[in-house]
Amino acid sequence: MNTFIALIPLLIFLAFWVFIIWFVITLVKSSNERTMLLKEISRKLDGLQNNNKIG
């Protein structure tokens, strides 16, 4: 029982770092998705501008 109580701070420390790593990975994935979406929108807008110049 004393061994388990001694491991609680270590488990809390590990859980904290796991949460931080999960948060950073989620933030990076979200940023990448947003960047890809903005690139697609930009590409479509460039296509519209080129069509207006020709016509």
N, CA, C, O and CB atoms as a CASP TS submission, in Angstrom:
PFRMAT TS
TARGET T0000
AUTHOR 0000-0000-0000
METHOD Language model
MODEL 1
PARENT N/A
ATOM      1  N   MET     1       0.825  -1.193   0.000  1.00  0.00           N
ATOM      2  CA  MET     1       0.000   0.000   0.000  1.00  0.00           C
ATOM      3  C   MET     1       0.867   1.254   0.000  1.00  0.00           C
ATOM      4  O   MET     1       0.561   2.226  -0.690  1.00  0.00           O
ATOM      5  CB  MET     1      -0.937   0.000   1.205  1.00  0.00           C
ATOM      6  N   ASN     2       1.947   1.229   0.775  1.00  0.00           N
ATOM      7  CA  ASN     2       2.827   2.395   0.832  1.00  0.00           C
ATOM      8  C   ASN     2       3.515   2.625  -0.507  1.00  0.00           C
ATOM      9  O   ASN     2       3.797   3.765  -0.876  1.00  0.00           O
ATOM     10  CB  ASN     2       3.873   2.222   1.937  1.00  0.00           C
ATOM     11  N   THR     3       3.782   1.554  -1.227  1.00  0.00           N
ATOM     12  CA  THR     3       4.420   1.690  -2.540  1.00  0.00           C
ATOM     13  C   THR     3       3.484   2.396  -3.513  1.00  0.00           C
ATOM     14  O   THR     3       3.917   3.248  -4.288  1.00  0.00           O
ATOM     15  CB  THR     3       4.826   0.308  -3.096  1.00  0.00           C
ATOM     16  N   PHE     4       2.209   2.043  -3.472  1.00  0.00           N
ATOM     17  CA  PHE     4       1.239   2.689  -4.356  1.00  0.00           C
ATOM     18  C   PHE     4       1.115   4.172  -4.040  1.00  0.00           C
ATOM     19  O   PHE     4       1.050   4.999  -4.950  1.00  0.00           O
ATOM     20  CB  PHE     4      -0.129   2.011  -4.236  1.00  0.00           C
ATOM     21  N   ILE     5       1.082   4.507  -2.776  1.00  0.00           N
ATOM     22  CA  ILE     5       0.983   5.912  -2.366  1.00  0.00           C
ATOM     23  C   ILE     5       2.231   6.674  -2.817  1.00  0.00           C
ATOM     24  O   ILE     5       2.144   7.849  -3.175  1.00  0.00           O
ATOM     25  CB  ILE     5       0.803   6.026  -0.823  1.00  0.00           C
ATOM     26  N   ALA     6       3.374   6.021  -2.801  1.00  0.00           N
ATOM     27  CA  ALA     6       4.606   6.663  -3.241  1.00  0.00           C
ATOM     28  C   ALA     6       4.615   6.884  -4.753  1.00  0.00           C
ATOM     29  O   ALA     6       5.294   7.791  -5.234  1.00  0.00           O
ATOM     30  CB  ALA     6       5.811   5.826  -2.828  1.00  0.00           C
ATOM     31  N   LEU     7       3.878   6.076  -5.508  1.00  0.00           N
ATOM     32  CA  LEU     7       3.835   6.211  -6.961  1.00  0.00           C
ATOM     33  C   LEU     7       2.838   7.266  -7.447  1.00  0.00           C
ATOM     34  O   LEU     7       2.894   7.663  -8.611  1.00  0.00           O
ATOM     35  CB  LEU     7       3.494   4.886  -7.576  1.00  0.00           C
ATOM     36  N   ILE     8       1.946   7.719  -6.601  1.00  0.00           N
ATOM     37  CA  ILE     8       0.930   8.683  -7.012  1.00  0.00           C
ATOM     38  C   ILE     8       1.540   9.971  -7.581  1.00  0.00           C
ATOM     39  O   ILE     8       1.089  10.419  -8.635  1.00  0.00           O
ATOM     40  CB  ILE     8       0.033   9.017  -5.832  1.00  0.00           C
ATOM     41  N   PRO     9       2.532  10.584  -6.947  1.00  0.00           N
ATOM     42  CA  PRO     9       3.121  11.798  -7.554  1.00  0.00           C
ATOM     43  C   PRO     9       3.742  11.527  -8.930  1.00  0.00           C
ATOM     44  O   PRO     9       3.655  12.365  -9.828  1.00  0.00           O
ATOM     45  CB  PRO     9       4.189  12.382  -6.623  1.00  0.00           C
ATOM     46  N   LEU    10       4.359  10.372  -9.089  1.00  0.00           N
ATOM     47  CA  LEU    10       4.939  10.017 -10.382  1.00  0.00           C
ATOM     48  C   LEU    10       3.843   9.865 -11.438  1.00  0.00           C
ATOM     49  O   LEU    10       4.003  10.328 -12.567  1.00  0.00           O
ATOM     50  CB  LEU    10       5.757   8.714 -10.268  1.00  0.00           C
ATOM     51  N   LEU    11       2.745   9.226 -11.081  1.00  0.00           N
ATOM     52  CA  LEU    11       1.636   9.069 -12.012  1.00  0.00           C
ATOM     53  C   LEU    11       1.021  10.413 -12.398  1.00  0.00           C
ATOM     54  O   LEU    11       0.663  10.628 -13.556  1.00  0.00           O
ATOM     55  CB  LEU    11       0.573   8.170 -11.407  1.00  0.00           C
ATOM     56  N   ILE    12       0.902  11.307 -11.433  1.00  0.00           N
ATOM     57  CA  ILE    12       0.383  12.648 -11.726  1.00  0.00           C
ATOM     58  C   ILE    12       1.337  13.387 -12.656  1.00  0.00           C
ATOM     59  O   ILE    12       0.894  14.055 -13.591  1.00  0.00           O
ATOM     60  CB  ILE    12       0.173  13.454 -10.419  1.00  0.00           C
ATOM     61  N   PHE    13       2.623  13.279 -12.415  1.00  0.00           N
ATOM     62  CA  PHE    13       3.635  13.914 -13.256  1.00  0.00           C
ATOM     63  C   PHE    13       3.557  13.377 -14.686  1.00  0.00           C
ATOM     64  O   PHE    13       3.588  14.154 -15.641  1.00  0.00           O
ATOM     65  CB  PHE    13       5.044  13.683 -12.673  1.00  0.00           C
ATOM     66  N   LEU    14       3.455  12.066 -14.837  1.00  0.00           N
ATOM     67  CA  LEU    14       3.355  11.461 -16.164  1.00  0.00           C
ATOM     68  C   LEU    14       2.059  11.862 -16.863  1.00  0.00           C
ATOM     69  O   LEU    14       2.061  12.132 -18.064  1.00  0.00           O
ATOM     70  CB  LEU    14       3.442   9.939 -16.060  1.00  0.00           C
ATOM     71  N   ALA    15       0.967  11.901 -16.130  1.00  0.00           N
ATOM     72  CA  ALA    15      -0.321  12.293 -16.715  1.00  0.00           C
ATOM     73  C   ALA    15      -0.252  13.740 -17.204  1.00  0.00           C
ATOM     74  O   ALA    15      -0.806  14.066 -18.254  1.00  0.00           O
ATOM     75  CB  ALA    15      -1.471  12.124 -15.682  1.00  0.00           C
ATOM     76  N   PHE    16       0.413  14.593 -16.462  1.00  0.00           N
ATOM     77  CA  PHE    16       0.579  15.988 -16.872  1.00  0.00           C
ATOM     78  C   PHE    16       1.312  16.074 -18.200  1.00  0.00           C
ATOM     79  O   PHE    16       0.875  16.801 -19.091  1.00  0.00           O
ATOM     80  CB  PHE    16       1.336  16.781 -15.800  1.00  0.00           C
ATOM     81  N   TRP    17       2.417  15.350 -18.357  1.00  0.00           N
ATOM     82  CA  TRP    17       3.189  15.403 -19.595  1.00  0.00           C
ATOM     83  C   TRP    17       2.453  14.742 -20.754  1.00  0.00           C
ATOM     84  O   TRP    17       2.563  15.194 -21.894  1.00  0.00           O
ATOM     85  CB  TRP    17       4.539  14.738 -19.397  1.00  0.00           C
ATOM     86  N   VAL    18       1.712  13.690 -20.480  1.00  0.00           N
ATOM     87  CA  VAL    18       0.909  13.064 -21.535  1.00  0.00           C
ATOM     88  C   VAL    18      -0.141  14.053 -22.031  1.00  0.00           C
ATOM     89  O   VAL    18      -0.376  14.155 -23.235  1.00  0.00           O
ATOM     90  CB  VAL    18       0.230  11.761 -21.021  1.00  0.00           C
ATOM     91  N   PHE    19      -0.768  14.777 -21.120  1.00  0.00           N
ATOM     92  CA  PHE    19      -1.752  15.777 -21.505  1.00  0.00           C
ATOM     93  C   PHE    19      -1.110  16.883 -22.342  1.00  0.00           C
ATOM     94  O   PHE    19      -1.684  17.291 -23.352  1.00  0.00           O
ATOM     95  CB  PHE    19      -2.419  16.371 -20.261  1.00  0.00           C
ATOM     96  N   ILE    20       0.047  17.370 -21.955  1.00  0.00           N
ATOM     97  CA  ILE    20       0.749  18.415 -22.704  1.00  0.00           C
ATOM     98  C   ILE    20       1.079  17.927 -24.109  1.00  0.00           C
ATOM     99  O   ILE    20       0.851  18.649 -25.079  1.00  0.00           O
ATOM    100  CB  ILE    20       2.039  18.841 -21.969  1.00  0.00           C
ATOM    101  N   ILE    21       1.608  16.723 -24.233  1.00  0.00           N
ATOM    102  CA  ILE    21       1.966  16.173 -25.545  1.00  0.00           C
ATOM    103  C   ILE    21       0.716  16.002 -26.404  1.00  0.00           C
ATOM    104  O   ILE    21       0.741  16.328 -27.590  1.00  0.00           O
ATOM    105  CB  ILE    21       2.701  14.818 -25.389  1.00  0.00           C
ATOM    106  N   TRP    22      -0.372  15.500 -25.830  1.00  0.00           N
ATOM    107  CA  TRP    22      -1.624  15.350 -26.566  1.00  0.00           C
ATOM    108  C   TRP    22      -2.124  16.708 -27.055  1.00  0.00           C
ATOM    109  O   TRP    22      -2.570  16.828 -28.196  1.00  0.00           O
ATOM    110  CB  TRP    22      -2.690  14.673 -25.685  1.00  0.00           C
ATOM    111  N   PHE    23      -2.054  17.718 -26.211  1.00  0.00           N
ATOM    112  CA  PHE    23      -2.526  19.049 -26.569  1.00  0.00           C
ATOM    113  C   PHE    23      -1.701  19.625 -27.721  1.00  0.00           C
ATOM    114  O   PHE    23      -2.265  20.201 -28.651  1.00  0.00           O
ATOM    115  CB  PHE    23      -2.467  19.982 -25.353  1.00  0.00           C
ATOM    116  N   VAL    24      -0.394  19.478 -27.671  1.00  0.00           N
ATOM    117  CA  VAL    24       0.468  20.001 -28.729  1.00  0.00           C
ATOM    118  C   VAL    24       0.199  19.284 -30.052  1.00  0.00           C
ATOM    119  O   VAL    24       0.122  19.925 -31.099  1.00  0.00           O
ATOM    120  CB  VAL    24       1.948  19.856 -28.336  1.00  0.00           C
ATOM    121  N   ILE    25       0.058  17.971 -30.009  1.00  0.00           N
ATOM    122  CA  ILE    25      -0.224  17.210 -31.236  1.00  0.00           C
ATOM    123  C   ILE    25      -1.561  17.639 -31.827  1.00  0.00           C
ATOM    124  O   ILE    25      -1.669  17.809 -33.041  1.00  0.00           O
ATOM    125  CB  ILE    25      -0.229  15.687 -30.951  1.00  0.00           C
ATOM    126  N   THR    26      -2.575  17.816 -30.998  1.00  0.00           N
ATOM    127  CA  THR    26      -3.885  18.251 -31.465  1.00  0.00           C
ATOM    128  C   THR    26      -3.806  19.645 -32.071  1.00  0.00           C
ATOM    129  O   THR    26      -4.428  19.911 -33.099  1.00  0.00           O
ATOM    130  CB  THR    26      -4.896  18.229 -30.318  1.00  0.00           C
ATOM    131  N   LEU    27      -3.052  20.526 -31.447  1.00  0.00           N
ATOM    132  CA  LEU    27      -2.889  21.887 -31.948  1.00  0.00           C
ATOM    133  C   LEU    27      -2.197  21.889 -33.308  1.00  0.00           C
ATOM    134  O   LEU    27      -2.600  22.632 -34.203  1.00  0.00           O
ATOM    135  CB  LEU    27      -2.093  22.731 -30.949  1.00  0.00           C
ATOM    136  N   VAL    28      -1.169  21.074 -33.474  1.00  0.00           N
ATOM    137  CA  VAL    28      -0.443  21.009 -34.745  1.00  0.00           C
ATOM    138  C   VAL    28      -1.336  20.436 -35.844  1.00  0.00           C
ATOM    139  O   VAL    28      -1.342  20.950 -36.962  1.00  0.00           O
ATOM    140  CB  VAL    28       0.835  20.156 -34.597  1.00  0.00           C
ATOM    141  N   LYS    29      -2.084  19.387 -35.542  1.00  0.00           N
ATOM    142  CA  LYS    29      -2.997  18.811 -36.538  1.00  0.00           C
ATOM    143  C   LYS    29      -4.052  19.830 -36.964  1.00  0.00           C
ATOM    144  O   LYS    29      -4.344  19.966 -38.152  1.00  0.00           O
ATOM    145  CB  LYS    29      -3.680  17.546 -35.978  1.00  0.00           C
ATOM    146  N   SER    30      -4.613  20.534 -36.010  1.00  0.00           N
ATOM    147  CA  SER    30      -5.619  21.545 -36.317  1.00  0.00           C
ATOM    148  C   SER    30      -5.034  22.650 -37.175  1.00  0.00           C
ATOM    149  O   SER    30      -5.674  23.113 -38.120  1.00  0.00           O
ATOM    150  CB  SER    30      -6.199  22.129 -35.034  1.00  0.00           C
ATOM    151  N   SER    31      -3.840  23.068 -36.856  1.00  0.00           N
ATOM    152  CA  SER    31      -3.165  24.111 -37.637  1.00  0.00           C
ATOM    153  C   SER    31      -2.905  23.645 -39.060  1.00  0.00           C
ATOM    154  O   SER    31      -3.095  24.410 -40.005  1.00  0.00           O
ATOM    155  CB  SER    31      -1.846  24.514 -36.970  1.00  0.00           C
ATOM    156  N   ASN    32      -2.475  22.410 -39.224  1.00  0.00           N
ATOM    157  CA  ASN    32      -2.234  21.871 -40.570  1.00  0.00           C
ATOM    158  C   ASN    32      -3.527  21.798 -41.385  1.00  0.00           C
ATOM    159  O   ASN    32      -3.531  22.129 -42.570  1.00  0.00           O
ATOM    160  CB  ASN    32      -1.597  20.476 -40.477  1.00  0.00           C
ATOM    161  N   GLU    33      -4.614  21.369 -40.759  1.00  0.00           N
ATOM    162  CA  GLU    33      -5.896  21.301 -41.460  1.00  0.00           C
ATOM    163  C   GLU    33      -6.348  22.690 -41.883  1.00  0.00           C
ATOM    164  O   GLU    33      -6.841  22.873 -42.996  1.00  0.00           O
ATOM    165  CB  GLU    33      -6.964  20.642 -40.572  1.00  0.00           C
ATOM    166  N   ARG    34      -6.183  23.666 -41.003  1.00  0.00           N
ATOM    167  CA  ARG    34      -6.575  25.030 -41.310  1.00  0.00           C
ATOM    168  C   ARG    34      -5.735  25.579 -42.460  1.00  0.00           C
ATOM    169  O   ARG    34      -6.258  26.267 -43.338  1.00  0.00           O
ATOM    170  CB  ARG    34      -6.436  25.920 -40.069  1.00  0.00           C
ATOM    171  N   THR    35      -4.446  25.281 -42.460  1.00  0.00           N
ATOM    172  CA  THR    35      -3.560  25.737 -43.526  1.00  0.00           C
ATOM    173  C   THR    35      -3.957  25.123 -44.860  1.00  0.00           C
ATOM    174  O   THR    35      -3.992  25.819 -45.875  1.00  0.00           O
ATOM    175  CB  THR    35      -2.106  25.393 -43.198  1.00  0.00           C
ATOM    176  N   MET    36      -4.256  23.829 -44.869  1.00  0.00           N
ATOM    177  CA  MET    36      -4.665  23.176 -46.110  1.00  0.00           C
ATOM    178  C   MET    36      -5.974  23.770 -46.637  1.00  0.00           C
ATOM    179  O   MET    36      -6.125  23.966 -47.843  1.00  0.00           O
ATOM    180  CB  MET    36      -4.819  21.663 -45.890  1.00  0.00           C
ATOM    181  N   LEU    37      -6.906  24.053 -45.748  1.00  0.00           N
ATOM    182  CA  LEU    37      -8.177  24.639 -46.147  1.00  0.00           C
ATOM    183  C   LEU    37      -7.960  26.031 -46.738  1.00  0.00           C
ATOM    184  O   LEU    37      -8.560  26.370 -47.758  1.00  0.00           O
ATOM    185  CB  LEU    37      -9.137  24.707 -44.948  1.00  0.00           C
ATOM    186  N   LEU    38      -7.114  26.831 -46.112  1.00  0.00           N
ATOM    187  CA  LEU    38      -6.838  28.166 -46.622  1.00  0.00           C
ATOM    188  C   LEU    38      -6.124  28.116 -47.968  1.00  0.00           C
ATOM    189  O   LEU    38      -6.383  28.954 -48.832  1.00  0.00           O
ATOM    190  CB  LEU    38      -6.004  28.947 -45.621  1.00  0.00           C
ATOM    191  N   LYS    39      -5.230  27.146 -48.162  1.00  0.00           N
ATOM    192  CA  LYS    39      -4.566  26.997 -49.461  1.00  0.00           C
ATOM    193  C   LYS    39      -5.577  26.638 -50.541  1.00  0.00           C
ATOM    194  O   LYS    39      -5.504  27.154 -51.656  1.00  0.00           O
ATOM    195  CB  LYS    39      -3.464  25.924 -49.388  1.00  0.00           C
ATOM    196  N   GLU    40      -6.517  25.758 -50.219  1.00  0.00           N
ATOM    197  CA  GLU    40      -7.538  25.369 -51.185  1.00  0.00           C
ATOM    198  C   GLU    40      -8.424  26.562 -51.543  1.00  0.00           C
ATOM    199  O   GLU    40      -8.744  26.767 -52.714  1.00  0.00           O
ATOM    200  CB  GLU    40      -8.392  24.217 -50.628  1.00  0.00           C
ATOM    201  N   ILE    41      -8.815  27.339 -50.553  1.00  0.00           N
ATOM    202  CA  ILE    41      -9.627  28.528 -50.809  1.00  0.00           C
ATOM    203  C   ILE    41      -8.851  29.512 -51.670  1.00  0.00           C
ATOM    204  O   ILE    41      -9.406  30.081 -52.610  1.00  0.00           O
ATOM    205  CB  ILE    41     -10.058  29.195 -49.486  1.00  0.00           C
ATOM    206  N   SER    42      -7.584  29.718 -51.366  1.00  0.00           N
ATOM    207  CA  SER    42      -6.748  30.632 -52.145  1.00  0.00           C
ATOM    208  C   SER    42      -6.631  30.170 -53.589  1.00  0.00           C
ATOM    209  O   SER    42      -6.714  30.984 -54.508  1.00  0.00           O
ATOM    210  CB  SER    42      -5.358  30.750 -51.520  1.00  0.00           C
ATOM    211  N   ARG    43      -6.439  28.872 -53.796  1.00  0.00           N
ATOM    212  CA  ARG    43      -6.325  28.322 -55.143  1.00  0.00           C
ATOM    213  C   ARG    43      -7.624  28.553 -55.931  1.00  0.00           C
ATOM    214  O   ARG    43      -7.584  28.909 -57.109  1.00  0.00           O
ATOM    215  CB  ARG    43      -5.992  26.813 -55.082  1.00  0.00           C
ATOM    216  N   LYS    44      -8.768  28.349 -55.278  1.00  0.00           N
ATOM    217  CA  LYS    44     -10.048  28.564 -55.946  1.00  0.00           C
ATOM    218  C   LYS    44     -10.263  30.040 -56.264  1.00  0.00           C
ATOM    219  O   LYS    44     -10.786  30.372 -57.327  1.00  0.00           O
ATOM    220  CB  LYS    44     -11.193  28.042 -55.080  1.00  0.00           C
ATOM    221  N   LEU    45      -9.869  30.918 -55.366  1.00  0.00           N
ATOM    222  CA  LEU    45     -10.006  32.349 -55.629  1.00  0.00           C
ATOM    223  C   LEU    45      -9.097  32.776 -56.772  1.00  0.00           C
ATOM    224  O   LEU    45      -9.492  33.604 -57.593  1.00  0.00           O
ATOM    225  CB  LEU    45      -9.688  33.162 -54.369  1.00  0.00           C
ATOM    226  N   ASP    46      -7.900  32.232 -56.842  1.00  0.00           N
ATOM    227  CA  ASP    46      -7.006  32.540 -57.962  1.00  0.00           C
ATOM    228  C   ASP    46      -7.625  32.088 -59.266  1.00  0.00           C
ATOM    229  O   ASP    46      -7.500  32.789 -60.270  1.00  0.00           O
ATOM    230  CB  ASP    46      -5.635  31.875 -57.769  1.00  0.00           C
ATOM    231  N   GLY    47      -8.284  30.954 -59.290  1.00  0.00           N
ATOM    232  CA  GLY    47      -8.960  30.463 -60.473  1.00  0.00           C
ATOM    233  C   GLY    47     -10.088  31.385 -60.891  1.00  0.00           C
ATOM    234  O   GLY    47     -10.286  31.628 -62.082  1.00  0.00           O
ATOM    235  N   LEU    48     -10.838  31.906 -59.912  1.00  0.00           N
ATOM    236  CA  LEU    48     -11.917  32.836 -60.236  1.00  0.00           C
ATOM    237  C   LEU    48     -11.369  34.134 -60.811  1.00  0.00           C
ATOM    238  O   LEU    48     -11.937  34.682 -61.756  1.00  0.00           O
ATOM    239  CB  LEU    48     -12.759  33.128 -58.995  1.00  0.00           C
ATOM    240  N   GLN    49     -10.269  34.629 -60.250  1.00  0.00           N
ATOM    241  CA  GLN    49      -9.667  35.865 -60.744  1.00  0.00           C
ATOM    242  C   GLN    49      -9.144  35.672 -62.165  1.00  0.00           C
ATOM    243  O   GLN    49      -9.300  36.561 -63.002  1.00  0.00           O
ATOM    244  CB  GLN    49      -8.529  36.322 -59.812  1.00  0.00           C
ATOM    245  N   ASN    50      -8.528  34.530 -62.449  1.00  0.00           N
ATOM    246  CA  ASN    50      -8.025  34.272 -63.785  1.00  0.00           C
ATOM    247  C   ASN    50      -9.164  34.170 -64.796  1.00  0.00           C
ATOM    248  O   ASN    50      -9.021  34.632 -65.928  1.00  0.00           O
ATOM    249  CB  ASN    50      -7.195  32.999 -63.797  1.00  0.00           C
ATOM    250  N   ASN    51     -10.289  33.573 -64.408  1.00  0.00           N
ATOM    251  CA  ASN    51     -11.443  33.467 -65.301  1.00  0.00           C
ATOM    252  C   ASN    51     -12.032  34.845 -65.591  1.00  0.00           C
ATOM    253  O   ASN    51     -12.476  35.098 -66.711  1.00  0.00           O
ATOM    254  CB  ASN    51     -12.515  32.550 -64.688  1.00  0.00           C
ATOM    255  N   ASN    52     -12.042  35.722 -64.619  1.00  0.00           N
ATOM    256  CA  ASN    52     -12.587  37.071 -64.822  1.00  0.00           C
ATOM    257  C   ASN    52     -11.684  37.888 -65.743  1.00  0.00           C
ATOM    258  O   ASN    52     -12.191  38.704 -66.513  1.00  0.00           O
ATOM    259  CB  ASN    52     -12.757  37.796 -63.469  1.00  0.00           C
ATOM    260  N   LYS    53     -10.392  37.701 -65.694  1.00  0.00           N
ATOM    261  CA  LYS    53      -9.467  38.442 -66.554  1.00  0.00           C
ATOM    262  C   LYS    53      -9.612  38.012 -68.015  1.00  0.00           C
ATOM    263  O   LYS    53      -9.520  38.833 -68.928  1.00  0.00           O
ATOM    264  CB  LYS    53      -8.017  38.235 -66.083  1.00  0.00           C
ATOM    265  N   ILE    54      -9.838  36.721 -68.217  1.00  0.00           N
ATOM    266  CA  ILE    54      -9.963  36.188 -69.575  1.00  0.00           C
ATOM    267  C   ILE    54     -11.296  36.633 -70.180  1.00  0.00           C
ATOM    268  O   ILE    54     -11.346  37.070 -71.330  1.00  0.00           O
ATOM    269  CB  ILE    54      -9.853  34.633 -69.573  1.00  0.00           C
ATOM    270  N   GLY    55     -12.372  36.522 -69.403  1.00  0.00           N
ATOM    271  CA  GLY    55     -13.700  36.809 -69.913  1.00  0.00           C
ATOM    272  C   GLY    55     -13.983  38.244 -69.885  1.00  0.00           C
ATOM    273  O   GLY    55     -15.068  38.668 -70.282  1.00  0.00           O
TER
END
